[in-house]
Amino acid sequence: MRFLVLLIVLAFPVIDVLATLRFARWTGVPALAWMLASTVAGLLLLRHERLGFRARTLAALRGDRPLMRGLFDSGRKVLAALLLILPGVLSDLIALLLLLLPINVGRPLATASAGFGMPRRDALDGDYRRVD
């Protein structure tokens, strides 16, 4: 089993570069241009995610956002950036699929209780005055 995993890990970059060369010949765009463009895109995504991760972590510490959602989203984007930095069209397609996953759409992963950033819908607002 370990040999099979090692074979896949070692064969993927070779297959990826060969697919890139064939794709470049098919489109007429030089292969170096494809590789440089994806590397620049990966580096920009990695830099942007570094700043976004800091903001999401601070928001989670304040209680505005769930912590695990921010960590999962940042991990997904960092993995996509690393795949974009690797030379090859197949790794770029995998990175784009990771970026297109609609993970943050819908309800939050963690429920928020009253008093921690989100108001309760069944609570009544009003003033309180004690009369003796």
C-alpha positions as CSV (number, residue, x, y, z in Angstrom):
1,M,0.0,0.0,0.0
2,R,2.8,2.4,0.8
3,F,4.5,1.6,-2.5
4,L,1.3,2.5,-4.3
5,V,1.0,5.8,-2.5
6,L,4.7,6.6,-3.2
7,L,4.2,5.7,-6.9
8,I,1.2,8.0,-7.2
9,V,3.0,10.9,-5.4
10,L,6.0,10.5,-7.6
11,A,4.1,10.0,-10.9
12,F,1.7,13.0,-10.4
13,P,4.2,15.8,-11.2
14,V,5.5,13.9,-14.2
15,I,2.0,13.4,-15.6
16,D,1.1,17.0,-14.7
17,V,4.1,18.5,-16.7
18,L,3.4,16.2,-19.7
19,A,-0.3,17.2,-19.7
20,T,0.8,20.9,-19.5
21,L,3.2,20.5,-22.5
22,R,0.4,18.8,-24.5
23,F,-2.1,21.5,-23.5
24,A,0.3,24.2,-24.4
25,R,0.9,22.6,-27.8
26,W,-2.8,22.3,-28.4
27,T,-3.6,25.9,-27.4
28,G,-0.5,27.5,-29.0
29,V,0.5,29.3,-25.8
30,P,4.0,28.6,-24.5
31,A,4.1,26.2,-21.6
32,L,6.3,28.6,-19.6
33,A,3.5,31.3,-19.8
34,W,1.0,28.8,-18.3
35,M,3.3,27.9,-15.5
36,L,4.3,31.5,-14.7
37,A,0.7,32.7,-14.7
38,S,-0.4,30.0,-12.3
39,T,2.6,30.5,-10.1
40,V,1.9,34.3,-9.8
41,A,-1.8,33.5,-9.2
42,G,-0.9,31.1,-6.4
43,L,1.5,33.5,-4.8
44,L,-1.1,36.3,-4.8
45,L,-3.8,34.0,-3.4
46,L,-1.4,32.9,-0.6
47,R,-0.5,36.5,0.2
48,H,-4.2,37.5,0.3
49,E,-5.1,34.5,2.4
50,R,-2.5,35.4,5.0
51,L,-4.2,38.8,5.5
52,G,-7.6,37.3,5.5
53,F,-6.7,34.6,8.0
54,R,-5.6,37.2,10.5
55,A,-8.9,39.1,10.2
56,R,-11.0,35.9,10.5
57,T,-9.1,34.8,13.5
58,L,-9.6,38.1,15.3
59,A,-13.3,38.0,14.4
60,A,-13.5,34.5,15.9
61,L,-11.8,35.6,19.1
62,R,-14.3,38.5,19.4
63,G,-17.1,36.0,18.9
64,D,-18.4,37.4,15.6
65,R,-17.6,34.3,13.6
66,P,-17.2,30.6,14.3
67,L,-13.5,29.6,14.6
68,M,-13.6,26.2,12.7
69,R,-15.3,27.7,9.7
70,G,-12.5,30.2,9.3
71,L,-9.8,27.6,9.8
72,F,-11.3,25.2,7.3
73,D,-11.8,28.0,4.7
74,S,-8.2,29.2,5.2
75,G,-6.8,25.7,4.9
76,R,-8.7,25.1,1.7
77,K,-7.4,28.3,0.2
78,V,-3.8,27.7,1.2
79,L,-4.0,24.2,-0.3
80,A,-5.4,25.7,-3.5
81,A,-2.6,28.3,-3.6
82,L,0.1,25.6,-3.1
83,L,-1.5,23.6,-6.0
84,L,-1.5,26.7,-8.2
85,I,2.2,27.3,-7.4
86,L,3.1,23.7,-8.6
87,P,3.7,23.7,-12.3
88,G,1.0,22.0,-14.3
89,V,-2.5,22.2,-15.7
90,L,-3.9,19.3,-13.7
91,S,-2.8,20.7,-10.3
92,D,-4.3,24.1,-11.4
93,L,-7.6,22.4,-12.2
94,I,-7.7,20.7,-8.8
95,A,-6.9,24.1,-7.2
96,L,-9.7,25.7,-9.1
97,L,-12.1,23.0,-8.0
98,L,-11.1,23.6,-4.4
99,L,-11.7,27.3,-4.8
100,L,-15.1,26.7,-6.4
101,L,-16.4,24.5,-3.6
102,P,-19.4,26.3,-2.0
103,I,-18.4,25.5,1.6
104,N,-19.3,28.8,3.1
105,V,-22.8,29.0,1.6
106,G,-25.7,28.4,3.9
107,R,-26.1,28.2,7.7
108,P,-23.1,28.6,10.0
109,L,-21.3,25.4,11.2
110,A,-21.6,26.4,14.9
111,T,-24.8,27.7,16.5
112,A,-24.5,31.0,18.2
113,S,-26.4,31.5,21.5
114,A,-27.8,34.8,22.8
115,G,-25.3,37.2,24.2
116,F,-22.5,36.1,21.9
117,G,-22.9,38.3,18.9
118,M,-26.4,37.3,17.6
119,P,-29.6,38.3,19.3
120,R,-32.3,35.8,20.2
121,R,-35.5,36.0,18.1
122,D,-37.8,35.1,21.0
123,A,-36.5,37.8,23.4
124,L,-38.4,41.0,24.0
125,D,-36.6,44.3,24.0
126,G,-37.6,46.9,26.6
127,D,-36.6,48.9,29.7
128,Y,-36.5,47.5,33.2
129,R,-37.4,49.4,36.2
130,R,-37.8,48.1,39.7
131,V,-40.7,49.4,41.7
132,D,-40.7,48.9,45.5
